[in-house]
Each structure stands twice: as structure tokens, then as C-alpha cells.
Amino acid sequence: MIFEYSRSFKKDYRKLSQKIKVAFGVRVEMFILNQYNPILNNHAIHNPYDGSRSINISGDIRAIYEIDENTVTFIRIGSHSELYK
């Protein structure tokens, strides 16, 4: 599985606290083992991210990604209210 990160994701990620960055790393490891682990709450999402999926990172923090064959591209990360405003 190949992981890529969009420019928007990188910009969002830089703004996160160290605690959330560590939590993201832990969740990605879970994702690698089982992308449908119930803790991740992996689910399809709609507007404005049609065709994308979301996983829970911690509390209100979500990571939005797209998957194409063997490539996972994280496109955004942030709180629910930041991502869906």
C-alpha cells in the first residue's frame, strides 16, 4: 500500500498539535493492518468530498482520503467543523 499526501493535507497537518500528529501515525498503522477496524469508523463521505472516505483520528479530528487500487491519498485532516464548513 502506497501513501500519498495532498498539498492541502500537508498544510492542515502542519497546524496540528504534536499529540494529534502522533494519533494520526497510530491510526495509519491501524489502517495498514485493517482499514475497516471499528475504531477508525471508516466511512464514505459526500459533499464536498464525493468519492472520498473518512477515518477518525481522535475526538473530533478526521482524516479524509481517496483510495485507488494500491494508493491511498490523504487529502485533508482537521476537525469535523473545519472540514465540512
Backbone hydrogen bonds, N-H to C=O, Kabsch-Sander energy under -0.5 kcal/mol:
donor,donor_aa,acceptor,acceptor_aa,energy
2,I,70,N,-3.0
4,E,72,V,-2.8
6,S,74,F,-2.6
10,K,6,S,-2.4
11,K,7,R,-2.1
12,D,8,S,-2.5
13,Y,9,F,-3.1
14,R,10,K,-1.9
15,K,11,K,-0.8
15,K,12,D,-0.9
16,L,13,Y,-1.5
21,K,17,S,-2.1
22,V,18,Q,-2.3
23,A,19,K,-2.1
24,F,20,I,-2.5
25,G,21,K,-1.9
26,V,22,V,-2.1
27,R,23,A,-2.4
28,V,24,F,-2.4
29,E,25,G,-1.8
30,M,26,V,-1.9
31,F,27,R,-2.6
32,I,28,V,-2.3
33,L,29,E,-1.6
34,N,30,M,-2.8
37,N,34,N,-2.0
40,L,37,N,-1.7
41,N,37,N,-0.7
41,N,38,P,-0.6
43,H,54,S,-1.9
45,I,52,S,-2.3
49,Y,46,H,-2.9
51,G,45,I,-0.7
52,S,49,Y,-2.2
53,R,65,Y,-2.9
54,S,43,H,-2.5
55,I,63,A,-2.2
56,N,40,L,-3.1
57,I,61,I,-3.0
58,S,61,I,-1.0
61,I,58,S,-3.3
62,R,78,G,-3.1
63,A,55,I,-2.4
64,I,76,R,-2.7
65,Y,53,R,-2.7
66,E,73,T,-2.2
68,D,71,T,-2.7
70,N,68,D,-0.5
71,T,68,D,-2.4
72,V,2,I,-3.3
73,T,66,E,-3.0
73,T,71,T,-0.5
74,F,4,E,-2.6
74,F,72,V,-0.6
75,I,64,I,-2.9
76,R,64,I,-1.4
78,G,62,R,-2.2
80,H,60,D,-1.4
83,L,79,S,-2.4
84,Y,80,H,-1.9
85,K,82,E,-0.6
